[in-house]
Amino acid sequence: MTGQVRTVDGRVAGRRGQATRQKLLDCLGEMLGSSPYRDVKVIDVARRAGTSPATFYQYFPDVEGAVLELAEEVAAEGAGLTELVAGRSWAGKAGKQAAEELVDGFLAFWRRNDAILRVIDLGAAEGDKRFYRIRMKILNAVTNSLTESVRELQAKRKVDQDVNPAAVAGSLVTMLAAVASHQKGFTTWGVRQADLKPNLALLVHLGITGKKPAR
């Protein structure tokens, strides 16, 4: 957490207040992992954090307001996913490694933040522009970098000029997000995590370069 943290009425929170606020967010995040978003009540979050509803309301207007704070934190972390793509080479074995590390990083990010990402997806699907904006902030971090990678390959005449870089990148990231949110479901199809990653990396490499990765 960076910068000044303020209470709902605009006061700057001290160190203890910041710790309390963060504990409330941590407890809410834990509860979202086991309870439907709309079943979570202020009194339950406060009780879990060892404080009172009145203290909760000092920092958040309601549960949804606190959920949006968690969502923004996840979006800030998601922005770092661009480092998995930016400046990477897609030639030869380096391209295979780039695809594998992107898939591994993307899936790991989703597993770490599964609970709040499910809430973000739900809010976005219901047309809530706040959650939609946050979801796009997360996905754009990778989409923009992949778009640039395709453009660079086109400039080197290694990818067909008829390919639309943004369309390819957006499709690949949408695929990654869908697979990442359904990781547990693959086991019902007999797909192990160890098999999922390399096959997903193959699709990413094919999508970006139009070729199978070098062995």
C-alpha positions in Angstrom: 0.0 0.0 0.0 1.5 3.4 -1.0 0.5 7.0 -0.4 -1.9 8.3 2.3 -4.7 6.2 3.4 -7.9 8.1 4.3 -11.0 7.2 6.2 -14.4 7.5 4.7 -14.8 11.0 6.2 -11.4 12.2 4.7 -9.1 11.9 7.7 -5.6 10.5 7.2 -5.3 7.1 8.9 -2.4 6.6 11.2 -0.2 3.5 11.2 -2.6 1.6 13.4 -5.6 2.6 11.3 -3.8 1.5 8.2 -3.1 -1.9 9.8 -6.7 -2.2 10.8 -7.9 -1.3 7.3 -5.5 -3.8 5.7 -6.6 -6.5 8.1 -10.2 -5.9 7.2 -9.3 -6.3 3.5 -7.3 -9.5 4.2 -10.2 -11.0 6.1 -12.6 -10.0 3.3 -10.3 -11.6 0.7 -10.3 -14.9 2.8 -14.1 -14.9 3.1 -14.5 -14.4 -0.7 -12.6 -17.7 -1.1 -15.3 -19.6 0.7 -18.5 -17.5 0.5 -20.5 -16.0 -2.4 -19.7 -12.3 -2.8 -23.2 -11.1 -1.9 -23.5 -13.3 1.2 -20.6 -11.6 2.9 -21.8 -9.1 5.5 -20.0 -6.2 7.2 -20.6 -7.7 10.6 -19.0 -11.0 9.6 -15.9 -9.3 8.1 -15.5 -7.1 11.2 -15.9 -10.1 13.5 -13.3 -12.1 11.6 -10.9 -9.1 11.8 -11.5 -8.8 15.6 -13.1 -5.4 15.4 -16.6 -3.8 15.0 -18.8 -2.8 12.1 -18.4 0.8 13.2 -14.6 0.4 12.6 -15.3 -1.2 9.2 -17.4 1.8 8.2 -14.6 4.2 9.1 -12.7 2.8 6.1 -15.3 1.5 3.6 -18.8 2.6 2.7 -20.0 -1.0 2.4 -18.7 -4.5 1.4 -18.8 -3.6 -2.2 -16.6 -0.6 -1.6 -14.1 -2.9 0.1 -14.3 -5.4 -2.7 -13.4 -2.7 -5.2 -10.4 -1.8 -3.1 -9.3 -5.5 -3.3 -10.0 -5.5 -7.0 -7.8 -2.4 -7.5 -4.9 -4.1 -5.6 -5.2 -7.1 -7.9 -5.3 -4.9 -11.0 -2.0 -3.2 -9.8 -0.4 -6.6 -9.4 -1.8 -7.7 -12.8 -0.1 -4.7 -14.4 3.2 -6.5 -13.7 2.2 -9.3 -16.1 3.4 -7.2 -18.9 7.0 -8.0 -17.8 6.4 -11.5 -19.0 6.1 -10.3 -22.5 7.7 -6.9 -23.0 11.0 -7.0 -24.8 11.0 -10.8 -25.1 12.3 -12.5 -28.2 10.0 -14.9 -30.0 12.7 -16.4 -32.2 13.9 -20.0 -31.8 14.1 -21.5 -28.3 13.7 -18.0 -26.7 10.2 -17.9 -28.2 9.3 -21.2 -26.6 10.6 -20.0 -23.3 8.6 -16.7 -23.6 5.4 -18.6 -24.3 6.0 -21.0 -21.4 6.8 -18.2 -18.9 3.8 -16.2 -20.0 1.5 -19.1 -19.4 3.1 -20.1 -16.1 2.9 -16.5 -14.8 -0.6 -15.9 -16.0 -2.0 -19.2 -14.4 -0.1 -18.5 -11.2 -1.5 -15.0 -11.0 -5.0 -16.3 -11.4 -4.5 -19.0 -8.8 -3.2 -16.4 -6.2 -6.2 -14.1 -6.8 -8.9 -16.6 -7.8 -11.5 -15.4 -5.3 -11.4 -11.7 -6.2 -11.0 -12.3 -9.9 -14.2 -14.3 -9.8 -16.0 -11.3 -8.3 -14.5 -9.0 -10.9 -15.6 -11.3 -13.7 -19.1 -11.5 -12.2 -19.4 -7.7 -11.8 -18.1 -7.2 -15.4 -20.5 -9.8 -16.8 -23.4 -8.0 -15.0 -22.5 -4.7 -16.7 -20.9 -3.0 -13.7 -18.6 -0.5 -15.4 -16.3 -0.3 -12.3 -15.5 -4.0 -12.4 -15.4 -4.0 -16.2 -12.7 -1.3 -16.1 -10.7 -3.2 -13.6 -10.9 -6.4 -15.6 -9.8 -4.6 -18.7 -6.9 -3.0 -16.8 -5.7 -6.5 -15.9 -6.0 -8.0 -19.4 -4.7 -4.9 -21.2 -1.4 -5.2 -19.5 -0.6 -8.4 -21.4 -2.7 -7.6 -24.5 -0.8 -4.4 -25.3 2.6 -6.1 -24.9 1.6 -9.1 -27.1 0.2 -6.7 -29.7 3.6 -5.0 -29.9 5.3 -8.4 -30.2 3.2 -9.3 -33.2 3.9 -5.9 -34.8 7.6 -6.3 -34.3 7.5 -9.7 -36.0 5.5 -8.2 -38.9 8.2 -5.5 -39.3 10.8 -8.2 -39.6 8.6 -10.0 -42.2 8.2 -13.1 -39.9 4.4 -12.8 -39.5 1.9 -12.3 -42.3 1.0 -8.6 -42.9 -2.7 -9.5 -43.1 -2.7 -10.5 -39.4 -4.3 -7.9 -37.1 -1.9 -7.7 -34.1 -4.5 -6.5 -31.6 -7.0 -9.1 -32.7 -4.5 -11.9 -32.2 -3.2 -10.6 -28.9 -6.7 -10.0 -27.6 -7.9 -13.4 -28.6 -4.9 -15.1 -26.9 -5.3 -13.1 -23.7 -9.0 -13.9 -23.6 -8.2 -17.6 -24.0 -5.6 -17.4 -21.2 -8.1 -15.7 -18.9 -10.8 -18.3 -19.6 -8.4 -21.2 -19.1 -7.0 -19.7 -16.0 -10.4 -19.2 -14.4 -11.3 -22.8 -15.2 -8.1 -24.5 -14.1 -9.8 -26.9 -11.6 -12.3 -27.8 -14.2 -9.7 -29.4 -16.5 -9.2 -32.2 -14.0 -12.8 -33.4 -14.7 -11.7 -33.9 -18.3 -8.6 -35.8 -17.2 -6.2 -33.0 -18.0 -3.4 -32.6 -15.5 -1.9 -29.2 -14.7 1.4 -30.6 -16.0 -0.2 -31.2 -19.4 -2.2 -28.0 -19.5 0.8 -25.6 -19.4 2.8 -26.9 -22.3 -0.2 -27.3 -24.6 -1.4 -23.7 -23.7 2.1 -22.4 -24.4 2.0 -24.2 -27.8 -1.2 -22.3 -28.7 0.3 -19.0 -27.5 3.4 -19.5 -29.6 1.4 -20.5 -32.6 -0.8 -17.5 -32.2 2.1 -15.0 -32.0 4.5 -16.5 -34.5 2.4 -18.7 -36.7 4.8 -21.5 -36.1 5.4 -24.4 -33.6 8.1 -23.6 -31.1 11.6 -24.8 -31.7 12.6 -28.0 -29.9 
